[in-house]
Amino acid sequence: MDFLAAVLAVQSILAGFGFNVLVFLTTNKAIPVLPAAKIERKLKIARVNDLGREIFYNISYFNTIAILCIATALILATTKSFCGGVIFEWWKNRYHLSGVGKLIYDVTVFVAPKIAAGALYLFIILAVTTFMRLIYRSTYYFEQKIALSEHD
């Protein structure tokens, strides 16, 4: 459970960071292209403006993965506490499960938590790699934007 709590905390913080950057990118104006500027400068400005739009979509993808990770961790935490708990044992003993009932019980108690754990690890790997890529691209974007604004 400590691992799930850590995953929930980290993914929630990173998703908040992603939403913060999304708000910044949507309120941020593109660098204007002056008609008298050199061709190289116009191309560089266009490339930086395009990179800002790409980062917007990358952050949207990251936030989707982070929310899926949070939801899967919550489902897994609920499944662990519910499936190993008193309710399932009472239900199993009361109805003396056999056949389809026993199959449903076994799938719910043994298979579902393993599928949720596998999905959680997949989402964690996706979130970490996407976040690393976002950090690199955002750093480059802001460096280029600062460099272009200093030359004005």
C-alpha positions as a printed NumPy array, in Angstrom:
array([[  0.   ,   0.   ,   0.   ],
       [  2.932,   2.367,   0.575],
       [  3.909,   1.966,  -3.082],
       [  0.386,   2.859,  -4.222],
       [  0.337,   5.901,  -1.947],
       [  3.658,   7.057,  -3.404],
       [  2.41 ,   6.522,  -6.962],
       [ -0.764,   8.467,  -6.227],
       [  1.167,  11.361,  -4.682],
       [  3.787,  11.606,  -7.431],
       [  1.35 ,  11.258, -10.325],
       [ -1.02 ,  13.803,  -8.791],
       [  1.802,  16.325,  -8.408],
       [  3.058,  15.73 , -11.948],
       [ -0.455,  15.974, -13.393],
       [ -0.862,  19.292, -11.566],
       [  2.427,  20.45 , -13.065],
       [  1.187,  19.39 , -16.5  ],
       [ -2.055,  21.333, -16.124],
       [ -0.067,  24.358, -14.962],
       [  2.112,  24.258, -18.084],
       [ -0.991,  23.747, -20.254],
       [ -2.506,  26.925, -18.854],
       [  0.749,  28.786, -19.49 ],
       [  0.959,  27.543, -23.08 ],
       [ -2.649,  28.438, -23.863],
       [ -2.316,  31.958, -22.444],
       [  1.136,  32.517, -23.922],
       [  1.275,  34.384, -27.205],
       [  3.29 ,  33.097, -30.122],
       [  6.408,  35.013, -31.066],
       [  5.43 ,  37.54 , -33.738],
       [  7.203,  37.387, -37.085],
       [  8.197,  40.794, -38.344],
       [  8.001,  41.228, -42.125],
       [ 11.449,  42.857, -42.219],
       [ 13.144,  39.967, -40.393],
       [ 15.706,  37.735, -42.055],
       [ 14.594,  34.41 , -43.52 ],
       [ 16.579,  32.42 , -40.939],
       [ 14.928,  34.291, -38.084],
       [ 11.469,  33.771, -39.583],
       [ 12.131,  30.029, -39.892],
       [ 13.475,  29.805, -36.336],
       [ 10.449,  31.671, -34.957],
       [  8.09 ,  29.39 , -36.903],
       [  9.919,  26.322, -35.566],
       [  9.733,  27.561, -31.946],
       [  6.024,  28.396, -32.323],
       [  5.389,  24.901, -33.757],
       [  7.337,  23.357, -30.873],
       [  5.078,  25.193, -28.404],
       [  2.015,  23.64 , -30.065],
       [  3.63 ,  20.185, -30.023],
       [  4.479,  20.519, -26.329],
       [  0.835,  21.404, -25.666],
       [ -0.285,  18.089, -27.187],
       [  2.511,  16.164, -25.458],
       [  1.416,  17.546, -22.086],
       [ -2.192,  16.653, -22.871],
       [ -1.04 ,  13.082, -23.56 ],
       [  0.994,  13.02 , -20.343],
       [ -1.969,  14.252, -18.291],
       [ -4.148,  11.511, -19.785],
       [ -1.567,   8.865, -18.847],
       [ -1.13 ,  10.36 , -15.344],
       [ -4.888,  10.317, -14.741],
       [ -5.075,   6.702, -15.952],
       [ -2.231,   5.855, -13.595],
       [ -4.002,   7.526, -10.679],
       [ -7.291,   5.764, -11.485],
       [ -5.563,   2.387, -11.818],
       [ -3.731,   2.872,  -8.503],
       [ -7.016,   3.745,  -6.805],
       [ -8.715,   0.706,  -8.325],
       [ -5.816,  -1.513,  -7.255],
       [ -5.873,  -0.122,  -3.71 ],
       [ -9.616,  -0.692,  -3.523],
       [ -9.296,  -4.191,  -4.995],
       [ -6.57 ,  -5.185,  -2.533],
       [ -8.526,  -4.016,   0.475],
       [-11.854,  -5.37 ,  -0.815],
       [-10.835,  -8.72 ,  -2.314],
       [ -8.784,  -9.836,   0.663],
       [-11.343,  -8.565,   3.096],
       [-14.132,  -9.977,   5.19 ],
       [-16.889,  -9.313,   2.634],
       [-15.568, -11.76 ,   0.056],
       [-14.885, -14.465,   2.632],
       [-18.38 , -14.061,   4.062],
       [-19.889, -14.202,   0.574],
       [-17.85 , -17.295,  -0.325],
       [-18.762, -19.139,   2.899],
       [-22.423, -18.125,   2.879],
       [-23.221, -19.246,  -0.66 ],
       [-20.841, -22.232,  -0.866],
       [-19.691, -21.303,  -4.316],
       [-19.336, -23.866,  -7.042],
       [-19.2  , -23.75 , -10.821],
       [-19.692, -20.293, -12.307],
       [-19.897, -18.596,  -8.901],
       [-16.516, -20.007,  -7.893],
       [-15.05 , -18.965, -11.251],
       [-16.313, -15.39 , -10.81 ],
       [-14.954, -15.348,  -7.257],
       [-11.533, -16.649,  -8.349],
       [-11.276, -14.172, -11.217],
       [-12.291, -11.281,  -8.979],
       [ -9.959, -12.192,  -6.134],
       [ -6.907, -13.546,  -7.953],
       [ -6.825, -12.379, -11.595],
       [ -8.253,  -8.829, -11.475],
       [ -5.642,  -7.457,  -9.043],
       [ -2.812,  -8.87 , -11.187],
       [ -4.248,  -7.298, -14.348],
       [ -4.643,  -3.967, -12.531],
       [ -1.053,  -4.189, -11.21 ],
       [  0.278,  -4.903, -14.714],
       [ -1.667,  -1.961, -16.126],
       [ -0.365,   0.25 , -13.311],
       [  3.267,  -0.62 , -14.089],
       [  2.654,   0.009, -17.8  ],
       [  1.12 ,   3.418, -17.05 ],
       [  4.007,   4.293, -14.703],
       [  6.57 ,   3.493, -17.421],
       [  4.602,   5.522, -19.981],
       [  4.256,   8.452, -17.58 ],
       [  7.956,   8.506, -16.663],
       [  9.19 ,   8.336, -20.259],
       [  6.667,  10.93 , -21.435],
       [  7.557,  13.254, -18.566],
       [ 11.283,  12.96 , -19.312],
       [ 10.643,  13.816, -22.958],
       [  8.501,  16.777, -21.887],
       [ 11.227,  18.131, -19.625],
       [ 13.783,  18.032, -22.447],
       [ 11.454,  19.593, -25.001],
       [ 10.153,  22.272, -22.622],
       [ 13.673,  23.253, -21.621],
       [ 14.69 ,  23.597, -25.259],
       [ 11.504,  25.552, -26.037],
       [ 12.07 ,  28.077, -23.262],
       [ 15.779,  28.441, -24.09 ],
       [ 14.934,  29.207, -27.705],
       [ 12.104,  31.539, -26.767],
       [ 14.358,  33.496, -24.405],
       [ 17.126,  33.64 , -27.023],
       [ 14.706,  34.951, -29.648],
       [ 13.219,  37.561, -27.332],
       [ 16.695,  38.834, -26.319],
       [ 17.545,  39.637, -29.951],
       [ 14.508,  41.874, -30.446]])
